[in-house]
Amino acid sequence: MSVRHRISSLAVILLIALTPLPAAAGTLDDAIAFVQDLGDSAIAVLKAPDSTPEQRRLEFQAILDRSFAVRTIGRFALGQNWLAVTPEQREEYLRLFRLFILDTYASRLDGYSGQSFNVVKAHSINEMDTIVNTEIGTDGAPLRIDYRVRAQQGRYKIIDVMVEGISLITTQRSEFASIINREGFDGLLELMRNYDGGAAPN
């Protein structure tokens, strides 16, 4: 298992179990409440009695679809290549990227074992984005997971997750760039078309 997969497995508990708050986003308190709600919702779904892995996976896919800024993340993950492809290629890529993100993170729930989740603090980094620092309790030192959230249309959306300081979206961008350099953009699309829910394209 690669380093990125190990990191993703730890982060996925909270990364895929997202439910947007109905209140308008805008203050640090809003951001803290949003992320705390994410953790509480994740734990509630994963501890639901008689829930099968497939049921959880489908439910988390639906929640994630509502709560991630998928287009924003997808465009960032493509980097400078975004400007080099046609509008038709962009739309196919975003469609495939959405499916890839949903399935990749939703398929990594089985390792959850009921750790505690706590929001530590939050701070604004610019006019749009807020970083919310959280910790997941483990048998050893707590695992630090930071969420970069952005207010979009009156509610928060996740645009990045950083586990122990490592940005999962930046890591994905580097991996996609490597594929494109090796096999071209059409090669990336082909790998994503054939993605089967296992290891990420690489």
C-alpha positions as MATLAB code, in Angstrom:
seq = 'MSVRHRISSLAVILLIALTPLPAAAGTLDDAIAFVQDLGDSAIAVLKAPDSTPEQRRLEFQAILDRSFAVRTIGRFALGQNWLAVTPEQREEYLRLFRLFILDTYASRLDGYSGQSFNVVKAHSINEMDTIVNTEIGTDGAPLRIDYRVRAQQGRYKIIDVMVEGISLITTQRSEFASIINREGFDGLLELMRNYDGGAAPN';
ca = [
       0.000    0.000    0.000;
       1.404    3.404   -0.994;
       1.943    6.270    1.445;
      -0.931    8.161   -0.160;
      -3.265    5.198    0.284;
      -2.297    4.850    3.946;
      -2.946    8.551    4.474;
      -6.226    8.388    2.575;
      -7.388    5.436    4.645;
      -6.935    7.439    7.823;
      -8.552   10.548    6.409;
     -11.484    8.953    4.643;
     -13.527    8.519    7.818;
     -14.289   12.205    7.804;
     -13.504   13.059    4.239;
     -16.459   11.195    2.781;
     -19.106   11.609    5.472;
     -20.061   15.198    4.807;
     -23.424   16.884    5.344;
     -23.763   20.609    4.617;
     -25.231   22.834    7.299;
     -28.414   24.678    6.307;
     -27.202   27.922    7.847;
     -25.363   30.457    5.711;
     -21.592   30.119    5.859;
     -19.358   33.008    6.703;
     -17.813   33.090   10.204;
     -15.212   30.998   11.982;
     -17.938   29.650   14.244;
     -19.851   28.549   11.139;
     -16.809   26.739    9.805;
     -16.169   25.024   13.142;
     -19.792   23.938   13.439;
     -19.758   22.640    9.858;
     -16.701   20.450   10.365;
     -17.823   19.241   13.799;
     -21.084   18.206   12.194;
     -19.120   16.296    9.567;
     -17.330   14.254   12.214;
     -20.486   13.600   14.205;
     -22.352   12.551   11.050;
     -19.551   10.211    9.996;
     -19.550    8.438   13.319;
     -23.338    8.159   13.363;
     -23.503    6.604    9.903;
     -20.634    4.204   10.493;
     -22.111    3.009   13.783;
     -25.597    2.487   12.382;
     -26.812   -1.006   13.378;
     -27.177   -3.633   10.654;
     -25.593   -1.373    8.053;
     -23.711   -3.276    5.362;
     -20.489   -1.985    3.787;
     -22.303   -1.487    0.489;
     -25.115    0.489    2.118;
     -22.617    2.723    3.863;
     -20.666    3.178    0.675;
     -23.721    4.302   -1.272;
     -24.833    6.623    1.482;
     -21.426    8.220    1.809;
     -21.148    8.654   -1.938;
     -24.393   10.626   -1.932;
     -23.319   12.762    1.043;
     -19.910   13.432   -0.464;
     -21.455   14.449   -3.757;
     -23.414   17.183   -1.983;
     -20.550   18.420    0.159;
     -17.318   18.412   -1.827;
     -16.468   21.207   -4.257;
     -15.797   18.536   -6.868;
     -15.323   20.867   -9.835;
     -12.952   23.113   -7.884;
     -10.937   20.129   -6.669;
     -10.947   18.493  -10.084;
      -9.685   21.606  -11.825;
      -6.891   22.044   -9.277;
      -5.907   18.386   -9.595;
      -5.441   18.864  -13.345;
      -3.118   21.852  -12.853;
      -1.852   23.682  -15.930;
      -3.205   20.907  -18.131;
      -6.671   22.384  -17.566;
      -5.851   25.147  -20.077;
      -4.429   22.730  -22.633;
      -7.523   20.567  -23.164;
     -10.763   21.207  -25.009;
     -14.058   22.059  -23.268;
     -15.337   18.606  -24.214;
     -12.300   16.941  -22.641;
     -12.746   19.035  -19.495;
     -16.341   17.939  -19.084;
     -15.484   14.274  -19.544;
     -12.597   14.609  -17.116;
     -14.794   16.284  -14.473;
     -17.451   13.605  -14.882;
     -14.849   10.854  -14.458;
     -13.089   12.711  -11.640;
     -16.335   12.972   -9.680;
     -16.896    9.218   -9.943;
     -13.260    8.542   -9.078;
     -13.339   10.731   -5.960;
     -16.670    9.351   -4.739;
     -15.681    5.733   -5.194;
     -12.084    6.072   -4.017;
     -12.959    7.533   -0.641;
     -16.246    5.719   -0.106;
     -14.504    2.362   -0.583;
     -12.085    2.966    2.309;
     -14.461    2.850    5.276;
     -13.788   -0.646    6.513;
     -10.822    0.341    8.679;
     -12.835    2.642   10.928;
     -12.756    1.570   14.565;
     -14.638    4.307   16.433;
     -11.945    6.866   17.230;
     -12.985   10.174   18.815;
     -13.175   13.314   16.692;
     -12.639   16.863   17.916;
     -12.353   20.279   16.315;
      -9.340   22.059   17.803;
      -9.450   25.525   16.213;
     -10.013   27.415   12.969;
      -8.482   30.381   11.190;
      -9.139   32.253    7.956;
      -6.369   32.164    5.356;
      -7.960   34.564    2.858;
     -11.326   36.156    2.103;
     -12.766   32.861    0.844;
     -11.123   29.998    2.706;
     -10.910   28.780    6.282;
      -8.708   26.066    7.763;
     -10.361   23.971   10.466;
      -7.944   21.901   12.542;
      -9.223   18.615   13.940;
      -7.863   15.591   15.744;
      -8.857   11.940   15.629;
      -8.074   10.037   18.783;
      -6.025    6.865   18.363;
      -4.225    4.452   20.676;
      -1.153    6.683   20.383;
      -0.832   10.370   19.563;
      -3.934   11.974   17.985;
      -4.006   12.133   14.193;
      -4.188   15.718   12.906;
      -6.538   16.365    9.993;
      -7.039   19.886    8.671;
      -9.930   20.827    6.416;
      -9.802   23.704    3.962;
     -13.373   24.877    3.522;
     -14.809   27.551    1.260;
     -18.163   29.310    1.416;
     -20.016   28.645   -1.834;
     -23.600   29.764   -2.390;
     -24.288   30.197    1.316;
     -22.805   26.941    2.556;
     -19.396   25.452    3.101;
     -17.696   23.036    0.741;
     -14.533   21.054    1.327;
     -11.785   21.938   -1.165;
      -8.853   20.100    0.454;
      -7.966   17.784    3.314;
      -4.516   17.756    4.893;
      -3.442   14.774    6.985;
      -0.461   15.497    9.245;
       0.331   18.443    6.971;
       0.118   16.523    3.686;
      -2.447   17.842    1.204;
      -4.361   15.005   -0.397;
      -5.401   17.193   -3.330;
      -1.847   18.356   -4.019;
      -0.745   14.729   -3.917;
      -3.467   13.819   -6.412;
      -2.368   16.680   -8.677;
       1.198   15.365   -8.696;
       0.013   11.862   -9.569;
      -2.177   13.097  -12.424;
       0.690   15.215  -13.796;
       2.930   12.136  -13.796;
       0.333   10.143  -15.744;
      -0.149   12.941  -18.286;
       3.599   13.334  -18.781;
       3.903    9.600  -19.364;
       0.745    8.794  -21.302;
      -0.829   12.111  -22.314;
      -4.198   13.511  -21.281;
      -6.034   10.830  -23.262;
      -4.092    8.267  -21.260;
      -5.353    9.791  -18.008;
      -8.927    9.726  -19.297;
      -8.558    6.091  -20.323;
      -7.233    5.108  -16.900;
     -10.103    6.943  -15.229;
     -12.661    5.317  -17.558;
     -11.318    1.920  -16.534;
     -11.068    2.725  -12.824;
     -12.717   -0.116  -10.940;
     -12.769    1.123   -7.351;
      -9.422   -0.350   -6.442;
      -6.118    1.459   -6.416;
      -6.036    4.982   -7.817;
      -4.693    5.519  -11.340;
      -0.914    5.833  -11.268;
];
